[in-house]
Amino acid sequence: MIEQRRETAPRPAVDRVGPPAQALFPTGPEVAHQARAYVRALMAHDAPEIAEDRLDDVLLVVSELVTNAYLYGTDPGDSVLVTVVTTTERVRVEVDDSCRRRPHLRRTSGERARGRGLHIVGALAARWGVDNRPFGKKVWAEVAR
């Protein structure tokens, strides 16, 4: 008789408690607000000791990245995926959207109300970048804790 074993996926050593490390949001005018609320709850669980000013920086980065994804990286009916990874040194925020077009820094102008988001991200983040995905891109930023 031949013994057959069914392969099982490895299980994490500890089950996660609290909000998941990523969340999918349908795009629309409220997406940045929803993403900030999610990240605030996640940070309260994963990094309750983070200084309030650093948390404000993380939330502003989330707002800018999600707003850019909504305005320039999605079509009606699309969603954005927000992932947050915390370590003792940094908070990494990733926003995935369905457009392959990469964001770029615009020249600042006192006459335009738009085009400052990536400048804000660049000022607050220790580093940021863009990774291509098979069906879109991931824009990420790392804020020092």
C-alpha positions as CSV (number, residue, x, y, z in Angstrom):
1,M,0.0,0.0,0.0
2,I,1.3,3.5,-0.9
3,E,0.7,6.2,1.6
4,Q,-0.4,9.5,0.1
5,R,0.0,12.7,1.9
6,R,-1.9,15.8,1.1
7,E,0.3,18.9,1.0
8,T,-0.8,21.7,3.2
9,A,0.2,25.3,3.2
10,P,2.5,26.3,6.0
11,R,0.7,28.0,8.9
12,P,2.1,31.1,10.6
13,A,3.5,30.4,14.1
14,V,1.2,33.0,15.6
15,D,-2.2,33.9,14.3
16,R,-2.5,37.6,13.7
17,V,-4.7,39.5,16.1
18,G,-6.1,42.9,15.1
19,P,-6.6,44.5,11.7
20,P,-5.1,42.7,8.7
21,A,-1.9,44.0,7.3
22,Q,-3.6,44.9,4.0
23,A,-7.1,46.1,2.9
24,L,-8.8,46.5,-0.4
25,F,-10.8,49.7,-1.0
26,P,-13.2,50.5,-3.8
27,T,-12.2,53.7,-5.4
28,G,-14.3,56.8,-4.9
29,P,-14.2,60.2,-3.3
30,E,-14.1,58.7,0.2
31,V,-11.3,56.2,-0.4
32,A,-8.5,58.3,1.2
33,H,-10.6,58.8,4.3
34,Q,-11.4,55.1,4.5
35,A,-7.7,54.2,4.0
36,R,-6.6,56.6,6.7
37,A,-9.1,55.2,9.2
38,Y,-7.9,51.7,8.4
39,V,-4.2,52.7,8.9
40,R,-4.9,54.5,12.1
41,A,-6.6,51.4,13.5
42,L,-3.7,49.2,12.3
43,M,-1.1,51.4,13.8
44,A,-3.0,51.6,17.1
45,H,-2.7,47.8,17.3
46,D,0.8,47.2,15.7
47,A,2.6,50.3,16.9
48,P,0.8,51.9,19.8
49,E,3.9,53.6,21.0
50,I,4.5,55.6,17.8
51,A,4.8,59.3,18.4
52,E,1.7,61.3,17.3
53,D,3.7,63.5,14.9
54,R,5.1,60.3,13.2
55,L,1.6,58.8,13.0
56,D,0.4,62.1,11.4
57,D,3.2,61.7,8.8
58,V,2.2,58.1,8.0
59,L,-1.4,59.1,7.6
60,L,-0.6,62.0,5.3
61,V,1.6,59.7,3.2
62,V,-1.4,57.2,3.0
63,S,-3.7,60.0,2.0
64,E,-1.4,61.2,-0.8
65,L,-0.6,57.8,-2.2
66,V,-4.3,56.6,-2.1
67,T,-5.5,59.9,-3.6
68,N,-3.0,59.6,-6.5
69,A,-4.0,56.0,-7.1
70,Y,-7.7,57.0,-7.2
71,L,-7.2,60.0,-9.4
72,Y,-4.6,58.7,-11.8
73,G,-4.3,54.9,-11.4
74,T,-7.8,53.6,-11.5
75,D,-11.0,53.5,-13.6
76,P,-14.5,53.5,-12.2
77,G,-15.2,50.2,-10.4
78,D,-11.5,49.6,-9.6
79,S,-10.1,49.1,-6.2
80,V,-6.8,50.0,-4.5
81,L,-4.9,47.7,-2.1
82,V,-3.3,49.3,0.9
83,T,-0.6,47.3,2.7
84,V,1.2,48.5,5.9
85,V,4.3,46.9,7.3
86,T,5.7,48.1,10.6
87,T,9.1,47.4,12.0
88,T,11.0,49.0,14.9
89,E,12.7,51.4,12.5
90,R,10.0,52.3,9.9
91,V,6.5,52.1,8.6
92,R,6.2,51.0,5.0
93,V,3.0,52.0,3.2
94,E,2.2,50.3,-0.2
95,V,-0.7,51.3,-2.5
96,D,-1.4,49.0,-5.5
97,D,-3.5,50.2,-8.4
98,S,-4.4,48.9,-11.8
99,C,-2.5,51.4,-14.0
100,R,1.0,50.8,-15.3
101,R,1.7,54.6,-15.8
102,R,4.3,55.6,-13.2
103,P,3.8,58.7,-11.1
104,H,6.2,61.6,-11.5
105,L,7.0,64.7,-9.7
106,R,5.4,67.8,-11.1
107,R,7.0,71.2,-11.0
108,T,5.4,73.1,-8.1
109,S,3.3,76.1,-8.9
110,G,1.4,78.6,-6.8
111,E,-1.3,78.7,-9.4
112,R,-2.2,75.0,-9.5
113,A,-4.1,73.3,-6.7
114,R,-2.9,69.9,-7.6
115,G,0.5,68.3,-8.2
116,R,2.0,68.5,-4.8
117,G,1.3,65.0,-3.5
118,L,4.6,63.3,-4.4
119,H,6.5,66.3,-3.1
120,I,4.8,65.9,0.3
121,V,5.5,62.1,0.2
122,G,9.2,62.9,-0.6
123,A,9.4,65.3,2.3
124,L,7.9,63.0,4.8
125,A,9.3,59.6,3.7
126,A,12.9,58.3,4.2
127,R,12.5,56.9,0.8
128,W,9.7,56.0,-1.7
129,G,9.4,54.3,-5.1
130,V,7.3,52.4,-7.6
131,D,7.3,48.7,-8.5
132,N,5.7,47.4,-11.6
133,R,3.2,44.6,-11.1
134,P,1.7,42.3,-13.8
135,F,-1.5,44.3,-13.9
136,G,-0.6,47.7,-12.5
137,K,1.9,49.1,-10.1
138,K,2.7,49.5,-6.4
139,V,3.7,52.9,-5.1
140,W,5.4,52.7,-1.7
141,A,6.9,54.9,0.9
142,E,8.8,54.3,4.1
143,V,8.5,56.7,7.1
144,A,11.1,56.5,9.8
145,R,9.7,55.9,13.3
